[in-house]
């Protein structure tokens, strides 16, 4: 594993840019260039939602946006849409004509995620190289620039939360994770690794846990206040119904995520097949949840075991655990999207930040490359923005096979990392005896 100084590197990124104005200029031109390349490309159905929600928010107030029946998003992005509508003077025509400028806000998080990844590298040139693996990667940018979706925002927040957890900055973790959950509900899959990383920190300083919980609750309340007291009604029950019903909103086997189900059921479109259909007494949805739970346990077990030993020894996770943590977090979005029903093609996105970070630490990027290829093919096969469809490359079963390969190779690599850690540690019996 290469030399990593994460705790100091993250803090020194502003200093790095202040002392290297050429990098500031370079990244600025890259940002502008990417925004120009993105143009006004979009997936029209999603863009229509941004447009109508923004117009409704400025006309009826942010607090009343949940009176729209088809509004099924958590609160955070509505603040962005409302602010954008205000910047457009509340003019519906201007909002519609300039909707593609929303990409600027999301692209900031693409860059933020890339720079957080770059913080793993101790030197300037390595940081630039590592960030460009993402910022010149069409799979990473497609979500924002071509689709005009916003998965980059919650992905950056979740990655930042993991980085903060590795530094023991529990309160910051709470703030970032609350923001991520209020952006996209699938952020919840990162809750277990965050807890496992922070357990030893909380044991050392229990007050830190209390402060984290308190600040997180306060931030959540601040986000919800307009929708509770400032609107025509209290929309908290409506928001809760969105959260509670997230897994039943589109009861189909797949919403174009080419996953396990495309290898199991060969029909023209799984988007038209209900996941309430039963096999062996269980619905496809519940089979998916069961498989997801089992696969998640397999992926999380090594990290759980290491966290337990460290908790007993009252030690926190050092640099040697970073490959295990980053690979675990990189596989969780894969497992989530691979086995569950009702999965969109965009839900693989967060894995890229973690897998490229893991690739840097072990100097092997194959998992990241394979995931990038499969993710791009899955997005393009649905959006068809480049109009270069190939029967083989964009075939759902072929893409599902690539994701299967990523999952198998990733789990093998995960347990290989675990073996390396075990060989360098005392036995569990010795650890427990020492603690007692």
N, C-alpha and C positions, 0 to 999 in steps of 0.2 A: 504494500500500500504506500502511496506517495505521502510526502510530508504534508500534514494538514494543520493549520492553526486557526480553527474555525472561530473560536471565541474572540480572538483578536482581529481576524480577517474581516468579519462582518462589521465590526465597529470602525475599521479603517477604510472601508469603501469610500465614504465622503472624502477622507484625506487623500486617498488614491486618486480620485478625480481632481481634487484641488491642486495636486502637484503634477498632474498630467493633463494639461488643457487639450492636448491633441486627442486624447480619449474622449473628452467631453464633446469636442467638435465632431469627432468620428461617430459617436453614438447618436448625436443630434441629427446629423445628416442621414444616418441609417434609419432613424425613427421617421423622419420626414419622407425619405424614399419609400419605406415600406407602406406608409399611409397613402402615398400617391399610387403605388402599385395596387393597393387594395381597392382604390376607387369607390364605386358605389355598388360593388358586388354584394349579394346577400342571398340568404334563403328566404324567399318572399313571405312565407307563412310566419316566420319568427319576426321579420321586420314589420309586418302588419301589426303584430302585438305591441312592439315597442312604440309604433306610431300612435295607435289608438289609446294605449295606456298613458302616454305622454300628453296627448291632447286632452284626454278626460281629466287628468290630474290638474292641469293648469286651468281648465274651465270650471271644475267642481271642487278643487282643492285636493292636495295630496291625501288628506285624511279620509277622503271618500272614494279612493280608487278601488277599494275592495267591494264597492257596490256593483262593480262589473262582474257578472257571473263567470265569464271566461278568464278572469284574472286568477291564475293559479301559482303565482310566484311569491316567495317570501318577501319581506318588506324592503330589504336593503336596496335592490336595484330600482325600486320605485322612487327612491330619493334622487337617483341619477337621472331617471326619465323626467321627473318633475323639474329638476334644475335645468335640464336641457331644454324643456319646453319654455321655461322662463327666459333662458338665454335667447330663444327664438321669438321673444316678445309675446308668447302665447298665441302666435298666429298659426293655425292649423296647416296652412299652405307651406309656410316656411319650415315647420316641423317635418312635413312630408318630404320637401325638396332637399333638406339638409340632414336627413336622418343618418346618413352614412358617417357624419362627423362623430357619432357616438363611438365609432371605432377608436378615436383618439384616446378616450378614457380607458377603454379596455386594453389598448395597446400598451399603455403605461404599466399595466400589470404583467403583460408579456415581458416587457423589459425588466420590471421589478423581479419577476421570478428568475429570469436569466441571470441577473446580477446577484441575486441571492445564491444561486448555484455557483456562480463565479467566485463567491466568497470562500469556497472550499479550497481554492488555489492560493498558494502563498505569494506568488509573484504576478506582476502586471500582465506580462505576455500570456501566461497560462490562464489568467482570468479572462482575458479577451478571447482566447481560443475557446474556452469552455462556454462562455456566453454565446459565441457565434455558432456553436453546435446547435443552439436553440433558435437564435435570431435569424439564421439563414436556413432553417429547417422548415420546409413547406408544410409538413405535418403539424408542427407546433403552431405555426401562424395561420393555418387554414381556418381554424375555429373563429378567429377574430376578423381577419382580413377578407376572407372569402365568404364565410357563412354569416358573419356578423352576429355571432353568439358571444356569450360572456363567461365561458368556463375558465378562461384565463384568470378571472378575478378570484374565484374561490380557490383555484389551484395554487395561486401565489400566496393567498392568505394561509392555506393549510401548510404549504411548504415553509412559510415563515414561522408558523406555530411550531413545527417540528424543530427548526433551527433554534428557536427561542427555548424550547424544552431542553435541547442538548446543552444549552448554556445555563440551564437552571432558572430561567427568567419566567417563573410560573405565572405571574400576573399578566405579563405580556402574552403568554400562551392563551390565557383565558380571554383576553380582549380580541386577539386575532381569530380564535376559534368561534367566538360568538358572532363576529362579523361574517366569517365563512358560512356558518349555519344559516344566517339570515340572507346570505346570497344564494346558496344552493344547498338543499337538504342532504344531498349525497356526501357532503363534508363529514357527516357523522361516522363514516367508515374509518376516519383517522382518530376517533376518540380513544379506542383501545391502546394504540401505540403511544399516544400522548400521555395517557395515565401511567403506562408501564415505565416510560422514561422518567416521569416526575415522582414516582413513588418514593424513591430514596431521598430525593430533595425534601419532600413533605415529612418524611420520618425525621430528618435532621432538624427541620424547622416547621413544626405543625402550624404555627401562625401564618406561614406562607400559604398554606392550603385555605385557611379561613379568609385571608385577604383576596386570594384568587377567586373564590366562590362569591364573595361580596362584590368585588369589582365587576365580575362577569354578569351577575344578576342586575347590577345597576346599569350596565351598558345595554343589556337586553331591554330593560324597562324604558330607557331613553329612546331606543329605536321604536318601541311600540306605543309610546305616549300619544303621538298624533292620531293613531288609529283607534285609540281607546277613548280619548276625551275631546279631540278637536274636530271630529266629524259629525255628521248628522246622526250617526248611531255608534254604538260600541262595536267595533269590528273585530275584537279579540276572538269571539267565538268563530267568526268566519275564518280568521287566520289559523286558528287551531284545527278547524275542519280541513283546511288545506294540508296542514302538517300530518294530521291523522290519516287522511285519505290519499296520501302521496302514492301509496302502493296500489291503489285501485282506480286511478284516474283514467288510465288507458288499458283496459283489461285484455291485452293481446300478448301473444307469446314473445314477439319482438317488435320494437319500434325502430327497426333497421340497424341494430347492433348485431353484427354477424358473429355469432357466438356459438356456444355448445348446442343450442336448439336448432341451428341451421345444419348441423351435422346429424342431428337426430331425426328431424322432420323435413323431408325434401318436398316442399311445395313452392309455388311461384312467389308467394309473399306471406311470411309469417305475421305480417301486420294485420292480416285479415282473419287470423285464427285465434279464437278466444283462449286465454290461459285459465279459464274456469272449467274447461274440459278435463275430464278425470282419467287417470290411469292407475290401476291397482288401488282404487279407493281414495286417491289424493289428486287434487287438481294440479295442473302443470305449474301454476304459481307456487303452490306449497312444495312441490318437488324442487323447484328452483331455489326457494328459500332454504330448504334442507341441504341441498348440494352446496349452496353458498355458505351456509353455516359450517358445514364440514370442511370445506376448502379453506375458509377463513381460520378455522382452528389449526389446520395444518400449517398455514402461513404464519400465524401469530405464535405458535407454540415455542419456537426457538427464542423469540424475543421475551416471551413470558418466562421461560426457564432462566434465561440470563438475568432478567429483572428480579426474579425471586431470589437468586443467589446474591445479587448485589444488595437487595433489601436486607437479607440476613446479615451480610457483612457490613451493612451501613456504608456502602460505597455508591458513588454515582457513576453513570456511564461515561467512560473516557473515550478517547479518539479511536481506540481499537474496536469499539462497538459500532462505529458509524456505518461501515459497510452493511452490517446485519440490519441496522435500523432503516437505512435508506432503501435497501432491497425489499424489506418487509413492506414499507410504505409504497414502494413502486408496484408491488404485486397486488396490493389490496384493491385498487381500481380495476385491475385486470380480472380478479376473482369476482368482484361485484358485478361487472358488466358481462362476464362470461357465463355465469350460471343463472342469474335472476331473469325472470321474464320482464316485459315492459321496458327493456333497456333501449335508450337512444344511442345512436352511433357516436355521439359526442362524449359519452361517459368514460371513455378510455383516457381522456385528456390529461388528467392529473398525474398519471403514471410517468409521463415523459420527464418531468422535473426531477423525480426521484431516481429514475433509471439512468439518466445522464450523469447525475451526481455519483451514483454507485459505480458507473462505468469509469468515471475519472479516478475514483479511489483505487480501483483494482486494475486500471489501465486496460480495460477490455469493454468495448462499447457494443457488443453484439446484441445484447438484450434491448438496448436502446434503439439500435438500428432496425431490428426486426419489428419492434413495437411501432416505430415511426412509419415504417412501410405499411404495416397492416392498418394503422389508424388513418393514414392518408387515403389508402385505397377504399376503406369503409366510408369515409366522408365523401370522397369524390364519386363513388358509385351511387350515392344518394343525391348529392347536389348537382353533379354533372356540369360543373362550371367550366371545365377545360375541354369538354366535348371530344374527348379522346378515349372513349370507352373501348375496352378490350374484353372479350368474352371470358378469357382465362383470368386476367389480373383482377378484374372487377367482379368475378364470380363470388357469390356469398360463401359457398362452401370452401373455396380456396382461401379467402380471407380468414374464415373461421379456423382453418387448419394452421395458418400462421399464428393466430392468437393462441391456439392450443400449444404450438411449439414454444411460444414465449412462456406460457404458464408452466409447462413441464421443465424446460431448461431453467427457468427462474427458481422453481422449487428445489431442483437439484442443486443449484448454486447456493440457495439459501441454507440448505443443510450442510453443504461443504463449508460455508462460512462458520456455521455452528461448530463443526468438527475442529476447525482451526482454533476457535475460542476455547473449546473444552480441553484441547491438548495443552493449552498454556495456563490452565487454571487448576486449583486443587479440587479434589472430588467433592460432591455435594455433602457426603458424610463428614468429611473433614471440615467443610465450611460450617455445617450445622454444629458440630462439636465445638469448634472454635467460638462460635457465637454464644453457645450455651455456657 
